[in-house]
């Protein structure tokens, strides 16, 4: 059993805890959260009590605790890279919520620190475990679409209205607008399928009032292989996820977590409704297995090249939004 600590018990930190020891499913036999670090313990006291988690305010104390095997970071974006390095220095494997960092330089330093320390590093990209994304990847890898030419992605998530937190709107925390929230999941999927980005052009349109994010983000990507993509998000609109990959001989579209549509030349569309699964639970148990083995397996879902490729694209989007021009993405 991997004993873990979570740093931050906001909405998503609590989701991590619930995924392995919540009341809706049997507790995980592989990982359990035993400690949490928060700024204001009183706000989390009831949740911590209900889930058997010891509360504290001292991150360094968790790192110094020899009984803690792994750390999960559910903290503001700008803190991730430094906290990952601190975990590595303490010999703790770490799962950082996305994004791993806001610049490629910081992402490289985080990856390097964990590699040199021999600890496991991964990022909270739980959508990789969705049945729809697994099936889409299988179809693309099979070659049935012919040469892949283009992809279209969309993300919308009205959680912004229901769970507004001011830090998420600060430029230093979200230099790529809503991409660093929900959109990075679709970008991560594109990097996984097509490799690193070569160039990006990004625009955003925002409307007042300032206490609610009413914005739309559009990004046009050119990958280093001959594939183009468009990725869009409308932040306050009800939850919608889509990734559509187009080839010469057909296309495959993932809609949400369970629906896939395959369209092949000369054939009627094939619609699949896949069995449900808990992506967050699967992510946490894969992390626990790697920590227990003290090594990331060869088929680890998010290799370092993809971690860095996604952050290189995030940095390019931020620069394109700032400068108002297309931007060459740095080599990951």
N, C-alpha and C positions, 0 to 999 in steps of 0.2 A: 504493500500500500504506500503510495507516494503521499507524503504530507506536504501540503502547499499553503502558502500565504498569498492573500490577495491585497494589492495596494490600491486602495480606492473602493468604496462601497456605494458608488452612485448606481444609477439604473443598470449599467452594463456590468459593473463589478458584481452586483447582486445576481444578475443573470448567470454569470460564471458559477457562482456558488450553487444556485438552484439547479444548474444543469447536472451536477454530480451528487447533490444531497438535498434536493428539494422534496416537497411532499408529494409531487405528482408522479414520481417514478421511484423504483428501488434505488437505494444509494449505490454509487459506483463502487465496485470492489477494487478499483485500481488507483483512485485518487480521492483525497478528502482535504477540504480546506479547514485548517485548524487555527489560523491566525489572520487578522486583517489589520491594516494600517489606515487610519482615517484622520481627517483634521478635527472633526467634531464628534467625539464618541457618542454623545447623547442622541444624536440624530440616527445612529445605527444600532443603538443598544438592543432594541426589541428584535430586530432582524438577526443580529449576532447571537443573541440568546436562543432564538428559535432554531438556529442552524448549528449550534454548538461551536461557534467561532469565537476565539479570544480576541478582544479589541485592544488596540493600542494606537499610539501616535508616533512611534519611533521606527522609522524605516531601517535605520542602522541596527537596531536591536533584532529585527527579523533576520537581517543578513548575518548577524553574529550567532544566531541560534542554530546549533548543530543538528537539531531535530527537524529542521525545515529542509526539504529536498528541492523544492522548486518554488518559483515566485511568478505570479500572474499580475501584470501591470494594467490597471484600468484607470489611468491617470491622464491629465491633459497631454495633448500631442507633443508639445515642445519638451516635455520631461522624459519621453520614452528612451531616447538614445543614451542619455546620461545614466538613467536608472538601469538600463540593460548592462552598461559597462560596470556599474557598481555590483550588480548581481554576479557578473562573470568574475570580478575580482574576489568575491566572497565564495566562489565555487558553487553558485546556485544556478541551476538551469532556469530558463525564463521564457515565458510566453508574454509577449507585449501585444496589447491591443493595437490595432492599425491606426495610423501609419507607424511603421517602425521608427521613422525619423521624418523630418521635413526637408532635409537636404541629403544628397548622395554622400557627401563627406561624412556626415554623422552616421548614416546607415552603414557605410563601410567600416567605420570605427567600432560600431556595435557588433557587426558580424566578426570582425577581426578579434575583438576582445573575447568573444565566446569561443571562437575556434582555438585561440591560444590557451584558453583556460580549460578546454575540453568539456564544456558544458553545452547542453542542448539549447538552441534558440529557435523559436518560431513566432509567428505573428497570427493574431486573431482573424483569420480569413475563413470563418466557418461556412461561408457560402460554397467553398470548394467541396464540402461534404453533402451538398444538396443532391438528391437523386437526379434532378434535371441537369445539373452541371456535369455530373458523372456521365450521364447518357450522351450529352452533347459532345463531351470530350471523346468518348468512344466512337461516335459517328465521324467526327473530324479525322481522328487517327486512322479510321478504316480505309480512307481514300475514296469512299463512295461518292463524295461531292465533286471529285476531280480536283484540279488545282484550286486552292482557296484564293479568292480575290479580294474580299471585302467583309467587314463586320459592322453591325449596328448594335449599340447598346443603349439601354435607358435605365435610369434609377430615379424613383421618387419615393419619398418617405415622410409622411406628415407627422412623424414623431417629433419633428422640430416644434410643432405647435403645442404638443401635449407635454413635452419634457424639455422646455426651453432652459438652457443654462448659458449665462452670458459669456463664459470663457470660450465657448465654441464659435463665437462671432468675432473674436479678436484677431486682427491680421497676423499676429505672431503665432497664433494657434491654428489658423485656417488660411494660409496664404493662397491656397488653391480653391478657395470658396468651399462649396459642398462636396467637392471631390474627396476631401480628407474625412468626410463622414461616411455616407452610404456609397458614393460613387466609386470609391477605391476598390470595392469588391468587384465591380465589372471590369475596371482597368486591370486588376490582378488577373482576372480570367483571360483577358486579351493577351497579357504578357505571357501567361502560361501557354496559350495556344500558338502565339505567333512570334514570341521572343521579344527582344528589346525594341523600344520606340526610337525612331530616327528624328522625327520632327512633329511638333504639335502647334496648332493654332487654337486659342481658347478665347471665348467671349462670355460675359455674363451680363444679364439685365436684372436690375434690382428695383424694387418699389418700396416706399415707406408703408407702415410705420417702422421705426428702428427696433422695437421690441419683438418683432416677428419677422423672420427671414422670408420675404416674398421675392424669390429670385429663381432665375433659370440659367443654367450653365450649359454651354455647348462647346465640345472639343472635337477637332478633326486631327486624326493621327495618321502618320505614315511610318510604317515599321521598317526595320532594316532589311527584312525580307520583303518581296514585292506584294504587300498587303496594305490596304488602307482601312480606316475605321472612323466612325462617328459615334460619339458618346454624349448623351444628353441627360440632364436631370432637372426636374422641377421640384424644388424642395418641399413646399407646403402641400402638394397634391397627395391624395391617398396612395398608399404603398403600391408600387408597381415596379417589377423587375423584368428585364428582357435582355437577352443576348442572341443575336441572329447572325449566323455565319453563312456566307454565300460562296459557292464554288461554281466552276464551269458547268457542272452536271446536276447541281441541286443545292439545296440550302437546308440548314437545321436551325431551329429556333427553340430556345429555352424560355419559358414564361413562368416566373415565380419558381417555387422550389420543386414542383412535381410535374409540370406540363411540358411536353416536348412535341414539336411538329416537324416532321421530315418531309421535304418536298423534293422529289426526284423527277428529272425530265421524263415526260410521257407517262407519268403515274399519278394517281390521285394522292392528295396529302395523307400522310399517316400520322394520326394523333395518338399520343401516348399519355395516359395518366398513371404516374408511377406511385408505388407505395410510399407512405410518409416515413420520414426519419428525423431524428433530432441532430441537426448538424453541429450544434454547440457541444452536445454530449460526445459525439463522435470525435470532434476536434480535441476535447480535453482528454479522452481516453487514448487517442493516438499520441498525444504529448506525454501522458503518463507512461506509456509503453516505451517511448524513446528514453525518457529519464531513467526508467528502471534498467534499461539495457546500457545506459551511459553512452549512448551513441545514436545518431540519427541514421535510420536504415537507408539503404541505397534508393528505395522507392519513397523516401520521405516526401510528403505532399508539397512542401514549399522549399525547394533547394535555395541556397544563398544567391545563385544567379538571378532567380526570380524575385527574391526579396529586394535585391539591389535594382533590378530592372524596373520594378514598380515605382520605387522612390525616385529613380532618375526621371521617370515620366511625370511624377507629381511635381518635382522641382521645375521641370520644363513648363508645365501648365501654369505654375505660379509666376514664372518669368513672363510668359506670354500674356497673362492677364495684366500684369504690371506694365509691360511695355506696349501692349496693343499690337503686337506683331507675331508672326510665326517664329518659333524658337527651335533650334537644334537641341535635341536631348543629349545630355552627356552620356558617354559610354559607361555602362554599369560595371 
